[in-house]
Amino acid sequence: MTLKYLIQKEFLQIRRNPFLPKLIFVFPVMMMCVLPWVMNMEVKNVVVDVVDNDRSTHSQQLVHSIEASNYFIFNGQKPTYHDALKEIERSKADMVLVIPQNFSRDLASGRMPQVLIAANAVNGTKGAIGSAYLSQIVTANVSPDVAAIQSKISTLFLYNKRLNYKVYMIPALFAIVMMLLCGFLPTLNIVAEKEAGTIEQINVTPVSKWSFILAKLIPYWLIAFFVITVCLLFSWLIYGITCQGPIPLVFLLAMLLALFWSSFGLVISNYSDTMQQAIFVMWFFVVCMLLLSGLFTPARSMPDWAFTTTYINPMHYFIDAIRTVFVRGGGFANVAHQMFALTVIGAVMGVWAVMSYKKNN
């Protein structure tokens, strides 16, 4: 019965706060409406300058192929390589393609012409992938045999057949929403009560640690349930993307992640005396867990020492599991390992949250 009234108190505090109810409603809506469009790792709109030293029909065909590509923005032809390089130095171009003088003659005699591709590699990803795209166009134009072979190759995509990057990123957004709402809000809750002095009124009552911590956790688990529902609904309404696996499994994974983040937030608040201290400590762990989770880039691309951290990173397990269920249509057996890891990490963090709370009767 005591727990019931404590939970009621938490919901009253949330409702009376002029900012929190708006944040809980608006934040997941904005995340689902805006971020899927901008969180895109595809390389497009690469600005290309061309230096055509041959001025032949074949060289112009190559130039027109670049103009017709959806990945490049043709910035025009420059008279010399030096002039084109200045465009890169001024950040007006990303790549330079130099066609040699004897380009057409070498093609007619069966020799492979040497075409120069110079890329601005300040952004390594853009430079490497853009060079690969441009190399494919050049190869297809200078080697008809390669083009014929490529036209005969058929690719079968088992999952995400249209290569829609939103399908890949939307499940990851679930993790970000859960992390920020279920992590930061409980963290600031106890610290705010410490600064206001109201927590001392709870400390002198016979309320147990378990009842107090559960009363702090349960409202945010319900908020997590609501947030995931909103995210799934907007994913279907706006993008037409639906979960390929069982929906209850998505909610179960979300509840396990909410258990960890809400407990972790309370652990930080138990050791923090001010709201500023709690925010900085929480932000430190949030950034580290997010970047080492495999959300933006594959976790296996990291060095071995960095990949070792994923074994204790719940964000890595959640993102791996939610993409398996959401994109591949996996069932419980496919994510049993991730669910077990999330359960263990969440349970340990929950016990830590209770044990670290100092109550003076």
Order of alpha helices (4+ residues) and beta strands (2+ residues): alpha-alpha-beta-alpha-beta-alpha-beta-alpha-beta-alpha-alpha-alpha-alpha-alpha-alpha-alpha-alpha-alpha-alpha-alpha
